[in-house]
Amino acid sequence: MVQRKRGKYSNRVPLKEQLKKRLTNVLTPEELTLIPTGYQIIGDIMLLNLKPPLLHQQLLIANTILEILPSIKTVYLNTGGITGQFREPSVKYITGEKKSTARHVENHVIYEFDIEKIMFSKGNINERGKNLPKLVQPREIIVDMFAGIGYFSLPIAVHARPSHIYAIELNPTSYMFLEKNIQLNKVEGFIIPFQGNCMDIVPNLARDGIIADRIIMGILPAPKEYLPTALQLTQSGKKTILHYEGIAIRRDVEPLFQEVRDACDKAGRSPTLRAWRIIKNYGPFKYHAVLDCEIS
Ligand SMILES: C[S@@+](CC[C@H](N)C(=O)[O-])C[C@H]1O[C@@H](n2cnc3c(N)ncnc32)[C@H](O)[C@@H]1O
């Protein structure tokens, strides 16, 4: 992921300044003040954020970006948020090579996916590639209940030494890329993918005697209704770390932990909040948070 003033292009003039220079006599002074600062680079595709008054200039701006950054082959416009059970993005092709599949490398992990159908949050970069893999102990058995294209399973398999990761994904398109990414990263021996609803697959794993050392529930909003299913992978007297994500208002994670506590009460388990982290801002007073709950 490349951000303004950081990463691969940090030794160059910032994109915003280069755009302003090239478009000085083309855009109005008001439009120049709105030149985008927000963008995401996924492989060789750029996802551009434009303020509404600049939308009519999107083709001009996108073509100028292609001239400035030869490594970018295609420019898309971000047109909305991430929605629905499959967490699908809202993007629109603007210019460049007509393709939507990107191969993105982040923290030495290869992610291939279709940017028109699949989200890739730049705000989750540290949790995805650094924090979570560092927490994983050798030989852990992990169940990733909302695996997507392998956002968490891949970096764990690449950077940590788990025994196995059972990676469950409902969306057939994401699942196809999950399988492909497992091969691209050569982690076939570590990740066992399942296509389907984790509500159905987790009970089957539990019936097969799988007790997890770590359960990853990486989806927003907090997947509270899936907690009883997740707890089937725990056992009284054995410790399991539950990675539980949700939105914390004013950084208060207590309501999220209460959801875990309530589910544990019903399942006869005992939860302890071992750690929590803010992943990113999610709107006024809202934060995307992750809780590491120890269940025993
Ligand atoms: C998009 S990921 C969340 C993002 C990720 N945590 C990250 O680091 O960016 C969530 C995935 O859960 C999948 N999903 C939603 N409901 C599911 C279910 N019941 N069982 C399995 N997968 C599910 C969605 O299709 C989606 O691919």
The ligand as an ORCA input file, in Angstrom:
! r2SCAN-3c Opt
* xyz 0 1
  C     -14.008     -8.563      3.776
  S     -13.505     -9.609      5.039
  C     -13.137     -8.450      6.300
  C     -11.893     -7.657      6.049
  C     -10.628     -8.107      6.713
  N     -10.788     -8.385      8.117
  C      -9.451     -7.149      6.508
  O      -8.441     -7.281      7.180
  O      -9.497     -6.278      5.655
  C     -14.941    -10.420      5.577
  C     -15.291    -11.627      4.728
  O     -16.250    -12.415      5.437
  C     -17.054    -13.076      4.473
  N     -18.266    -13.568      5.151
  C     -19.367    -12.877      5.516
  N     -20.243    -13.669      6.159
  C     -19.673    -14.902      6.219
  C     -20.080    -16.146      6.766
  N     -21.245    -16.267      7.386
  N     -19.248    -17.203      6.662
  C     -18.050    -17.077      6.043
  N     -17.612    -15.925      5.486
  C     -18.408    -14.851      5.577
  C     -17.296    -12.013      3.421
  O     -17.655    -12.578      2.189
  C     -15.924    -11.319      3.384
  O     -15.111    -11.851      2.378
*
